[in-house]
C-alpha cells in the first residue's frame, strides 16, 4: 500500500509541490497575524476562581485579566498633592472604555492604583500604550503601568525577538550539522526545506484553531523551534536511508530507491509521528484550556510532519535525485550510505561483551542525576521572572521591594447574598466589616479593602467583593496557604446568612486552581499515554518486552530532565553560562508539557533504532547481529538528529522567559541523555540480556493488538 502511494506521489510530484508551496505561503501569512489572538489566561472553567471571575464580569462589568496596575513613586508629597495624583490617574484611565479606578493607595512614597476593565486579556492589552501616554500627559511621566494586559503588551515583541534569534541560531546550527553529516550536496538542504514547509503549515493550522479556542502566547516559539527539530529529524532519517538505497542499487533508478526508502524509513516516520502524537494528544484531556492549547498546537506538529513526510518528502527526493547522493567535494561524516560507522560498531561490540556492567553502571549514573527530584516544587507562573528592561517588569519589581508583590495580584472574595438589595443592610455591613477585620489579622495579609459602594458592591446590591492583598507573590507557599485559609477557614465562619455563597478569586486563587488541576490530572495523563503507546508499539514491534523496555527508558530520561530543572533553576548550576533565572519553583504547565513532548521524542529515537533492529531480525539475523546492524545504521542519524534538535531548542533556552527557558533546557538535557546514555548504552545492554525474549509476542496480546504473534525462538 505504501509502495503504491509513493509511486503516485512521485508521479504527480509537480502538483504535490505546488500544493505545499501554496499551503506554506498561506501558513506564513496566517502566522504573521497569530500574535493578536494569543493569551496567557490561566482560568480553569468550573473552578471557584472562574466562578468569581464570571460574577465580576456579569455584575461588576470587570474582567480580572483586563486589570491594569499603575505605580507612581513620589517624594515628600502633601495629602493635597497625593489627591491630585489620584485624580490624574482617574482622568488618564478614561482613555480605556469601561475602565474604573479602584484601590488607590499611597504609602511609603508610592501611589498604587488598580484600573479594572470589562475587556479580556487579548482586548485589554492594546490599551497599554494609550494609558501610559495619558499618564505622562497629565504630569505623571514616571508612572509605571503593569498588570496582566501590560505584561502581555510588553512581552509580545520580546517573544517575537526571542523567536527570531532562536530561529537564526537553530537554522545556522542545523545547516552546519547537516553539511557535516551529509556533505556539500542537496541532501543537507532538503531537511531545511522540508522543515520550512511543515512549520508554515503548522502555524496556519494553529491560526485557524485560535479563531475558536484559547491559544497561549508561547505557542509560536514552541511550535516553530520544536517543529524545526522534529521535521529535520524525520527528513534526515529518510534522506539518509535514500542515500543508502540509491548507492546500493547499481541500476541508478531514483524512483525505485525512493519506494524502498519509504517502505522502511517512511514507515518508521509514520510510527514515530503517531507515537509523538499520542503523548501530546493526552494533553487534550486536561481540564485546563492553557494546557489544552499547548497539546493541540503541539499535536499539529507531528501530524503535519508525517503528512509532509508521506507527500512532499518523496517529491523532494525525486526532484533532486542523484544530487542528493553524490558529492564530489565532501560527502559528510556519514559517508556513502551503506558504509558502516566504526564508532557505533565498536560501541555495540563493547556493550554486547559486558551487558550487565553497562546496564548497572548506566542505571546508577541516571539515578544520581535524577536524585535532585526531591527538591522539585511547582508554581502557576513566574511573574517576577520577566525581562528586567520591560516597564511592566520594573513595576512589579518596584512594588515587590517597596510594598509587596501582592498589590499587583490581590485575592478577591466575591459574595453572592442571594437577593438584590441586601448589600445595604446593617447585618451585611457588620458581617463584612467583621470578616475584613478577621482576615486582616492573618500574618500573610497586607491590606483588606472593602466598602459599601462601587467598586465593592454591584448595581443590584446582591453581590459584594473584598480585596485581600497579600505580602508574597503568586505561587509562593505563603500565598497558596492564604488562599486555602480563605476558602477553608475564614468564609466558613462569618456573620453572613447561611444562604450566602462565597467565591475566592483573583490571580492567586486561579493559580492554586491551575496547579491543583494539573497535578490531579497528571497521573491519569501519564497512565493513558503509557497504555496507548504500549499497545501501539506492541503492534509496531511485534513484541511484549520491547515496548515495556521503551516505556521504562523513556521515564528515566524524563526523570533526569525534571531533575535538571531543579539543578539549573533552583540551585543555579550553569545558570551564569545559560543566562537563566534563579527560581525556587518550576511552572506547573512546563512539567506536564515537558512530559508529553519528551515522552514522544524519546520514543522517537527508540522507534528509529528498534525498527532497524527489527528489520535485521526479520531477515534472519541473530539477536546480537540485529543489535549491531541497528546501531551501525541508525547511530549516526540519531546522534545527529539529537544534536540538531538540541540546537533548535537553544532558541527556547536562551530566551527571556522563565517558562520557555525551563521547557527548552528540560527538553535539551532529556534528549541528550536519551540519545547517549539511554539509547547508546541502556537500550542495547537490555536487549542483549533479554535475548530471545525481545521478540516474543504471546497469542493473547497479538489478538488484542491485531498483530501477528511471535513465538519464543533461539
ROKEZA-162020 format. One record per residue (C-alpha): residue in three letters; x, y, z. Coordinates in steps of 0.2 Angstrom, whole numbers, plus 5000, padded with zeros to 4 digits. Layout:
BEGIN
zado  east  north  up
ALA  X  Y  Z;
...
***
This chain:
BEGIN
zado  east  north  up
UNK  5000  5000  5000;
UNK  5014  5012  5005;
UNK  5023  5007  4989;
UNK  5008  5012  4978;
UNK  5006  5028  4987;
UNK  5024  5033  4984;
UNK  5023  5029  4966;
UNK  5008  5040  4964;
UNK  5016  5055  4974;
UNK  5032  5054  4964;
UNK  5022  5053  4948;
UNK  5012  5069  4952;
UNK  5027  5077  4960;
UNK  5024  5094  4952;
UNK  5006  5095  4958;
UNK  5011  5090  4976;
UNK  5025  5103  4977;
UNK  5014  5117  4971;
UNK  5000  5112  4984;
UNK  5013  5113  4998;
UNK  5020  5129  4992;
UNK  5003  5137  4992;
UNK  4999  5130  5009;
UNK  5016  5136  5016;
UNK  5013  5153  5009;
UNK  4996  5154  5017;
UNK  5003  5147  5033;
UNK  5016  5161  5034;
UNK  5003  5174  5030;
UNK  4992  5167  5044;
UNK  5007  5166  5056;
UNK  5010  5185  5055;
UNK  4993  5188  5062;
UNK  4993  5175  5076;
UNK  5000  5186  5090;
UNK  4984  5196  5091;
UNK  4974  5180  5095;
UNK  4986  5173  5109;
UNK  4984  5175  5128;
UNK  4991  5170  5144;
UNK  4975  5166  5153;
UNK  4976  5153  5167;
UNK  4957  5152  5170;
UNK  4950  5135  5175;
UNK  4932  5133  5169;
UNK  4921  5127  5183;
UNK  4933  5132  5197;
UNK  4929  5143  5211;
UNK  4941  5157  5204;
UNK  4932  5156  5187;
UNK  4915  5157  5196;
UNK  4921  5173  5205;
UNK  4928  5180  5188;
UNK  4911  5176  5180;
UNK  4902  5186  5193;
UNK  4914  5201  5191;
UNK  4911  5201  5173;
UNK  4892  5199  5173;
UNK  4888  5210  5188;
UNK  4903  5222  5190;
UNK  4907  5224  5172;
UNK  4925  5219  5176;
UNK  4937  5206  5169;
UNK  4951  5201  5181;
UNK  4963  5198  5166;
UNK  4960  5215  5160;
UNK  4966  5224  5176;
UNK  4980  5237  5175;
UNK  4991  5242  5189;
UNK  4998  5260  5190;
UNK  5013  5263  5201;
UNK  5019  5281  5204;
UNK  5034  5285  5215;
UNK  5035  5302  5224;
UNK  5044  5311  5237;
UNK  5038  5322  5251;
UNK  5021  5325  5244;
UNK  5007  5333  5255;
UNK  4990  5325  5257;
UNK  4983  5338  5244;
UNK  4996  5333  5231;
UNK  4993  5315  5233;
UNK  4974  5318  5230;
UNK  4979  5327  5214;
UNK  4989  5312  5208;
UNK  4975  5301  5212;
UNK  4963  5312  5201;
UNK  4976  5312  5187;
UNK  4976  5293  5187;
UNK  4957  5293  5186;
UNK  4957  5305  5172;
UNK  4970  5295  5162;
UNK  4960  5279  5165;
UNK  4946  5287  5154;
UNK  4956  5283  5138;
UNK  4951  5265  5141;
UNK  4932  5262  5139;
UNK  4923  5254  5154;
UNK  4938  5257  5165;
UNK  4936  5260  5184;
UNK  4950  5265  5196;
UNK  4949  5255  5212;
UNK  4961  5253  5227;
UNK  4971  5269  5225;
UNK  4983  5269  5240;
UNK  4998  5279  5244;
UNK  5011  5273  5257;
UNK  5030  5273  5258;
UNK  5032  5286  5244;
UNK  5022  5275  5232;
UNK  5005  5278  5224;
UNK  4997  5262  5218;
UNK  4980  5261  5208;
UNK  4971  5246  5200;
UNK  4961  5250  5184;
UNK  4948  5237  5181;
UNK  4941  5235  5164;
UNK  4927  5224  5155;
UNK  4940  5218  5142;
UNK  4948  5201  5142;
UNK  4967  5200  5141;
UNK  4968  5200  5122;
UNK  4957  5215  5120;
UNK  4964  5225  5135;
UNK  4982  5224  5130;
UNK  4981  5236  5116;
UNK  4976  5250  5128;
UNK  4993  5249  5137;
UNK  5002  5262  5127;
UNK  4987  5274  5127;
UNK  4986  5273  5146;
UNK  5005  5276  5148;
UNK  5003  5291  5136;
UNK  4988  5298  5146;
UNK  4998  5297  5162;
UNK  5013  5305  5155;
UNK  5002  5320  5148;
UNK  4995  5323  5165;
UNK  5011  5326  5174;
UNK  5014  5308  5179;
UNK  5029  5305  5167;
UNK  5037  5292  5178;
UNK  5021  5282  5182;
UNK  5023  5264  5178;
UNK  5009  5253  5171;
UNK  5009  5234  5174;
UNK  4997  5221  5177;
UNK  4991  5206  5165;
UNK  4987  5217  5150;
UNK  5003  5227  5151;
UNK  5013  5212  5153;
UNK  5006  5204  5138;
UNK  5008  5220  5128;
UNK  5027  5221  5133;
UNK  5031  5203  5131;
UNK  5024  5200  5114;
UNK  5038  5209  5105;
UNK  5051  5202  5116;
UNK  5044  5184  5112;
UNK  5045  5188  5094;
UNK  5063  5194  5095;
UNK  5067  5178  5105;
UNK  5059  5168  5092;
UNK  5069  5177  5078;
UNK  5085  5175  5087;
UNK  5081  5157  5091;
UNK  5077  5153  5073;
UNK  5093  5161  5066;
UNK  5103  5151  5079;
UNK  5094  5135  5076;
UNK  5094  5136  5057;
UNK  5113  5140  5057;
UNK  5117  5126  5069;
UNK  5106  5114  5059;
UNK  5114  5119  5042;
UNK  5131  5117  5049;
UNK  5127  5100  5056;
UNK  5118  5094  5041;
UNK  5133  5098  5030;
UNK  5145  5090  5042;
UNK  5134  5074  5042;
UNK  5128  5074  5024;
UNK  5142  5084  5015;
UNK  5141  5098  5002;
UNK  5126  5092  4992;
UNK  5107  5095  4991;
UNK  5105  5081  5004;
UNK  5109  5094  5018;
UNK  5097  5107  5011;
UNK  5082  5095  5009;
UNK  5078  5094  5028;
UNK  5078  5113  5030;
UNK  5066  5115  5015;
UNK  5055  5101  5022;
UNK  5055  5109  5040;
UNK  5051  5126  5032;
UNK  5035  5119  5024;
UNK  5029  5109  5039;
UNK  5032  5124  5051;
UNK  5022  5136  5040;
UNK  5008  5124  5038;
UNK  5008  5121  5056;
UNK  5007  5139  5060;
UNK  4992  5141  5048;
UNK  4983  5127  5057;
UNK  4986  5135  5074;
UNK  4979  5151  5067;
UNK  4963  5143  5062;
UNK  4961  5135  5079;
UNK  4964  5151  5088;
UNK  4949  5158  5079;
UNK  4938  5147  5091;
UNK  4949  5141  5105;
UNK  4961  5149  5118;
UNK  4979  5149  5112;
UNK  4994  5153  5123;
UNK  5006  5167  5119;
UNK  5021  5155  5119;
UNK  5014  5144  5105;
UNK  5023  5151  5091;
UNK  5040  5149  5099;
UNK  5036  5131  5105;
UNK  5029  5126  5088;
UNK  5042  5134  5077;
UNK  5058  5128  5087;
UNK  5052  5111  5092;
UNK  5044  5109  5075;
UNK  5060  5113  5066;
UNK  5070  5100  5076;
UNK  5056  5086  5073;
UNK  5054  5090  5055;
UNK  5073  5089  5052;
UNK  5074  5073  5062;
UNK  5061  5065  5050;
UNK  5068  5072  5034;
UNK  5086  5067  5039;
UNK  5081  5049  5043;
UNK  5073  5047  5026;
UNK  5087  5056  5016;
UNK  5100  5045  5024;
UNK  5090  5030  5020;
UNK  5088  5036  5002;
UNK  5107  5038  5000;
UNK  5110  5020  5006;
UNK  5096  5013  4995;
UNK  5102  5023  4980;
UNK  5120  5019  4981;
UNK  5117  5001  4985;
UNK  5107  4999  4969;
UNK  5118  4998  4953;
UNK  5103  5002  4942;
UNK  5103  5020  4947;
UNK  5084  5021  4947;
UNK  5079  5035  4958;
UNK  5060  5031  4959;
UNK  5064  5013  4965;
UNK  5076  5019  4978;
UNK  5063  5031  4984;
UNK  5050  5017  4985;
UNK  5062  5006  4995;
UNK  5066  5021  5006;
UNK  5048  5025  5010;
UNK  5044  5006  5013;
UNK  5056  5006  5028;
UNK  5061  5024  5034;
UNK  5044  5031  5028;
UNK  5035  5018  5039;
UNK  5047  5022  5054;
UNK  5042  5040  5052;
UNK  5024  5036  5052;
UNK  5026  5025  5068;
UNK  5037  5039  5076;
UNK  5025  5053  5072;
UNK  5010  5044  5079;
UNK  5020  5039  5095;
UNK  5024  5058  5097;
UNK  5006  5062  5094;
UNK  4999  5050  5107;
UNK  5009  5059  5121;
UNK  5003  5076  5115;
UNK  4985  5071  5112;
UNK  4983  5066  5130;
UNK  4985  5084  5135;
UNK  4968  5087  5126;
UNK  4960  5078  5141;
UNK  4967  5090  5154;
UNK  4953  5102  5160;
UNK  4964  5117  5158;
UNK  4962  5127  5142;
UNK  4980  5134  5144;
UNK  4987  5116  5144;
UNK  4975  5110  5131;
UNK  4980  5124  5119;
UNK  4998  5118  5121;
UNK  4993  5100  5117;
UNK  4983  5105  5102;
UNK  4997  5115  5094;
UNK  5010  5103  5099;
UNK  4999  5088  5091;
UNK  4998  5098  5075;
UNK  5017  5097  5073;
UNK  5019  5078  5071;
UNK  5003  5076  5061;
UNK  5009  5089  5048;
UNK  5027  5082  5049;
UNK  5020  5064  5045;
UNK  5009  5070  5031;
UNK  5023  5080  5024;
UNK  5034  5065  5026;
UNK  5022  5055  5015;
UNK  5020  5068  5002;
UNK  5032  5082  4999;
UNK  5047  5072  5006;
UNK  5047  5059  4992;
UNK  5044  5073  4980;
UNK  5059  5082  4986;
UNK  5069  5066  4984;
UNK  5063  5064  4966;
UNK  5066  5082  4961;
UNK  5084  5082  4967;
UNK  5088  5064  4964;
UNK  5106  5059  4961;
UNK  5112  5076  4968;
UNK  5106  5070  4985;
UNK  5118  5055  4985;
UNK  5133  5061  4976;
UNK  5146  5075  4982;
UNK  5162  5077  4974;
UNK  5169  5089  4987;
UNK  5164  5082  5004;
UNK  5152  5068  5007;
UNK  5150  5070  5025;
UNK  5154  5060  5041;
UNK  5141  5048  5037;
UNK  5149  5045  5020;
UNK  5141  5035  5006;
UNK  5125  5027  5013;
UNK  5129  5009  5016;
UNK  5146  5011  5024;
UNK  5147  5006  5042;
UNK  5151  5018  5056;
UNK  5166  5011  5065;
UNK  5162  5020  5081;
UNK  5145  5013  5083;
UNK  5151  4996  5078;
UNK  5164  4997  5092;
UNK  5151  5003  5104;
UNK  5139  4989  5100;
UNK  5153  4976  5102;
UNK  5158  4984  5119;
UNK  5140  4984  5126;
UNK  5137  4966  5120;
UNK  5153  4960  5128;
UNK  5148  4966  5145;
UNK  5129  4970  5146;
UNK  5127  4968  5165;
UNK  5141  4980  5169;
UNK  5135  4993  5156;
UNK  5117  4992  5162;
UNK  5120  4993  5181;
UNK  5133  5007  5179;
UNK  5121  5017  5167;
UNK  5107  5015  5179;
UNK  5117  5021  5194;
UNK  5123  5036  5184;
UNK  5105  5040  5180;
UNK  5099  5038  5197;
UNK  5112  5050  5203;
UNK  5107  5063  5190;
UNK  5089  5061  5195;
UNK  5091  5062  5214;
UNK  5088  5081  5214;
UNK  5070  5077  5210;
UNK  5066  5078  5229;
UNK  5068  5097  5229;
UNK  5055  5099  5214;
UNK  5042  5112  5218;
UNK  5029  5120  5206;
UNK  5021  5137  5204;
UNK  5007  5143  5192;
UNK  5018  5156  5185;
UNK  5034  5165  5187;
UNK  5028  5183  5187;
UNK  5044  5190  5194;
UNK  5054  5181  5181;
UNK  5052  5194  5167;
UNK  5065  5203  5156;
UNK  5071  5217  5168;
UNK  5070  5231  5154;
UNK  5051  5229  5152;
UNK  5041  5243  5160;
UNK  5028  5231  5167;
UNK  5043  5220  5175;
UNK  5050  5236  5183;
UNK  5033  5240  5190;
UNK  5032  5223  5198;
UNK  5050  5224  5205;
UNK  5047  5242  5212;
UNK  5031  5236  5221;
UNK  5039  5220  5227;
UNK  5054  5229  5235;
UNK  5044  5244  5242;
UNK  5027  5237  5246;
UNK  5025  5219  5241;
UNK  5020  5209  5226;
UNK  5003  5206  5232;
UNK  4997  5223  5226;
UNK  4998  5218  5208;
UNK  4989  5201  5211;
UNK  4977  5203  5225;
UNK  4965  5189  5230;
UNK  4946  5193  5229;
UNK  4932  5187  5240;
UNK  4916  5188  5230;
UNK  4900  5185  5240;
UNK  4883  5181  5232;
UNK  4870  5187  5245;
UNK  4856  5178  5236;
UNK  4844  5193  5233;
UNK  4845  5211  5227;
UNK  4847  5225  5239;
UNK  4854  5215  5254;
UNK  4871  5223  5252;
UNK  4865  5239  5261;
UNK  4858  5231  5276;
UNK  4865  5233  5293;
UNK  4868  5214  5296;
UNK  4878  5213  5280;
UNK  4888  5228  5283;
UNK  4893  5222  5300;
UNK  4897  5204  5294;
UNK  4908  5212  5280;
UNK  4917  5223  5292;
UNK  4919  5208  5305;
UNK  4926  5197  5291;
UNK  4938  5210  5285;
UNK  4945  5213  5302;
UNK  4947  5194  5305;
UNK  4956  5192  5288;
UNK  4967  5207  5291;
UNK  4975  5198  5307;
UNK  4982  5184  5295;
UNK  5001  5185  5295;
UNK  5001  5185  5276;
UNK  4988  5199  5274;
UNK  4995  5216  5270;
UNK  4978  5225  5267;
UNK  4960  5221  5266;
UNK  4950  5233  5255;
UNK  4931  5234  5256;
UNK  4917  5246  5256;
UNK  4898  5249  5254;
UNK  4898  5257  5237;
UNK  4906  5254  5219;
UNK  4918  5245  5216;
UNK  4914  5234  5231;
UNK  4895  5232  5228;
UNK  4887  5229  5211;
UNK  4872  5239  5205;
UNK  4859  5227  5211;
UNK  4866  5226  5229;
UNK  4866  5207  5228;
UNK  4885  5205  5226;
UNK  4899  5212  5236;
UNK  4918  5209  5235;
UNK  4933  5212  5245;
UNK  4951  5213  5240;
UNK  4964  5204  5250;
UNK  4982  5210  5247;
UNK  4995  5198  5252;
UNK  5013  5200  5256;
UNK  5020  5187  5244;
UNK  5020  5184  5225;
UNK  5008  5172  5216;
UNK  5014  5155  5218;
UNK  5023  5157  5234;
UNK  5019  5145  5248;
UNK  5013  5159  5259;
UNK  5001  5165  5245;
UNK  4994  5147  5242;
UNK  4992  5145  5261;
UNK  4982  5161  5262;
UNK  4970  5156  5248;
UNK  4967  5139  5256;
UNK  4964  5148  5273;
UNK  4952  5160  5265;
UNK  4942  5145  5257;
UNK  4943  5133  5271;
UNK  4943  5144  5287;
UNK  4938  5162  5285;
UNK  4922  5161  5274;
UNK  4916  5146  5283;
UNK  4914  5156  5300;
UNK  4906  5173  5296;
UNK  4891  5183  5301;
UNK  4883  5182  5284;
UNK  4867  5172  5282;
UNK  4869  5154  5278;
UNK  4862  5156  5261;
UNK  4876  5167  5256;
UNK  4888  5160  5243;
UNK  4907  5163  5244;
UNK  4919  5163  5229;
UNK  4938  5166  5232;
UNK  4945  5173  5215;
UNK  4959  5183  5209;
UNK  4976  5178  5202;
UNK  4982  5169  5217;
UNK  4966  5158  5218;
UNK  4967  5155  5199;
UNK  4985  5149  5202;
UNK  4980  5137  5216;
UNK  4966  5130  5205;
UNK  4978  5128  5190;
UNK  4991  5119  5200;
UNK  4978  5108  5208;
UNK  4970  5103  5191;
UNK  4987  5100  5183;
UNK  4993  5089  5197;
UNK  4977  5079  5199;
UNK  4976  5076  5180;
UNK  4995  5072  5178;
UNK  4995  5054  5184;
UNK  4980  5049  5173;
UNK  4988  5058  5158;
UNK  5004  5048  5161;
UNK  4995  5031  5163;
UNK  4984  5034  5147;
UNK  5000  5039  5137;
UNK  5009  5024  5143;
UNK  4995  5012  5139;
UNK  4991  5019  5122;
UNK  5010  5019  5117;
UNK  5012  5002  5124;
UNK  4998  4995  5113;
UNK  5004  5004  5098;
UNK  5022  4998  5100;
UNK  5017  4981  5103;
UNK  5009  4981  5086;
UNK  5023  4990  5078;
UNK  5037  4979  5085;
UNK  5028  4963  5087;
UNK  5035  4961  5104;
UNK  5029  4962  5123;
UNK  5046  4966  5130;
UNK  5052  4979  5119;
UNK  5038  4991  5122;
UNK  5039  4989  5141;
UNK  5058  4992  5140;
UNK  5055  5008  5129;
UNK  5042  5015  5142;
UNK  5054  5012  5156;
UNK  5069  5020  5147;
UNK  5058  5035  5142;
UNK  5053  5038  5160;
UNK  5071  5038  5166;
UNK  5075  5051  5153;
UNK  5060  5062  5159;
UNK  5065  5060  5177;
UNK  5083  5066  5173;
UNK  5075  5081  5163;
UNK  5064  5086  5178;
UNK  5079  5084  5190;
UNK  5090  5095  5178;
UNK  5077  5109  5180;
UNK  5080  5109  5199;
UNK  5099  5109  5197;
UNK  5099  5123  5185;
UNK  5085  5135  5191;
UNK  5084  5131  5210;
UNK  5102  5128  5213;
UNK  5109  5139  5199;
UNK  5121  5126  5192;
UNK  5126  5133  5175;
UNK  5114  5147  5176;
UNK  5128  5160  5174;
UNK  5133  5152  5157;
UNK  5115  5149  5151;
UNK  5108  5166  5157;
UNK  5093  5158  5166;
UNK  5083  5164  5181;
UNK  5086  5159  5199;
UNK  5069  5151  5204;
UNK  5063  5140  5218;
UNK  5049  5133  5209;
UNK  5045  5127  5191;
UNK  5030  5132  5182;
UNK  5017  5118  5183;
UNK  5012  5118  5164;
UNK  5031  5115  5160;
UNK  5031  5099  5169;
UNK  5016  5091  5160;
UNK  5020  5098  5143;
UNK  5038  5093  5145;
UNK  5032  5075  5149;
UNK  5021  5074  5134;
UNK  5034  5081  5122;
UNK  5049  5072  5129;
UNK  5040  5056  5130;
UNK  5036  5057  5112;
UNK  5053  5062  5106;
UNK  5062  5049  5117;
UNK  5051  5036  5109;
UNK  5055  5044  5093;
UNK  5073  5038  5094;
UNK  5068  5021  5101;
UNK  5057  5018  5086;
UNK  5072  5023  5074;
UNK  5083  5010  5082;
UNK  5072  4996  5086;
UNK  5063  4997  5068;
UNK  5080  4995  5060;
UNK  5084  4980  5073;
UNK  5068  4973  5069;
UNK  5072  4973  5050;
UNK  5088  4964  5053;
UNK  5079  4951  5064;
UNK  5066  4948  5051;
UNK  5080  4945  5038;
UNK  5086  4931  5049;
UNK  5100  4939  5059;
UNK  5103  4933  5077;
UNK  5099  4945  5092;
UNK  5117  4951  5093;
UNK  5119  4953  5074;
UNK  5102  4963  5073;
UNK  5108  4974  5088;
UNK  5124  4978  5079;
UNK  5116  4981  5062;
UNK  5103  4993  5070;
UNK  5116  5003  5079;
UNK  5128  5004  5064;
UNK  5114  5011  5053;
UNK  5105  5022  5065;
UNK  5118  5028  5077;
UNK  5124  5042  5067;
UNK  5107  5048  5062;
UNK  5100  5048  5080;
UNK  5116  5057  5086;
UNK  5115  5070  5073;
UNK  5096  5072  5074;
UNK  5098  5074  5093;
UNK  5111  5087  5091;
UNK  5101  5097  5079;
UNK  5085  5096  5090;
UNK  5095  5102  5105;
UNK  5101  5116  5093;
UNK  5084  5121  5089;
UNK  5079  5120  5107;
UNK  5093  5133  5112;
UNK  5081  5146  5105;
UNK  5070  5142  5120;
UNK  5083  5140  5132;
UNK  5092  5157  5128;
UNK  5076  5167  5128;
UNK  5070  5179  5141;
UNK  5055  5170  5149;
UNK  5056  5158  5163;
UNK  5043  5145  5157;
UNK  5051  5144  5140;
UNK  5069  5143  5147;
UNK  5063  5128  5158;
UNK  5055  5120  5144;
UNK  5070  5122  5132;
UNK  5083  5116  5145;
UNK  5072  5102  5151;
UNK  5070  5095  5133;
UNK  5088  5098  5128;
UNK  5095  5089  5143;
UNK  5082  5075  5142;
UNK  5086  5072  5123;
UNK  5105  5072  5126;
UNK  5103  5060  5140;
UNK  5091  5049  5129;
UNK  5102  5049  5114;
UNK  5118  5045  5123;
UNK  5116  5035  5139;
UNK  5098  5028  5136;
UNK  5099  5023  5118;
UNK  5118  5021  5117;
UNK  5120  5010  5132;
UNK  5104  5005  5141;
UNK  5094  5000  5126;
UNK  5107  4988  5119;
UNK  5113  4981  5135;
UNK  5095  4977  5140;
UNK  5091  4969  5123;
UNK  5107  4958  5125;
UNK  5101  4952  5142;
UNK  5083  4949  5137;
UNK  5090  4939  5122;
UNK  5076  4929  5113;
UNK  5063  4937  5124;
UNK  5065  4953  5114;
UNK  5055  4945  5100;
UNK  5041  4936  5110;
UNK  5023  4941  5107;
UNK  5010  4930  5115;
UNK  4995  4925  5106;
UNK  4983  4934  5118;
UNK  4991  4950  5116;
UNK  4993  4948  5097;
UNK  4974  4946  5096;
UNK  4971  4962  5106;
UNK  4983  4972  5095;
UNK  4978  4963  5079;
UNK  4995  4959  5075;
UNK  5005  4943  5071;
UNK  5011  4933  5086;
UNK  5029  4929  5088;
UNK  5034  4913  5097;
UNK  5050  4911  5108;
UNK  5064  4905  5096;
UNK  5083  4904  5099;
***
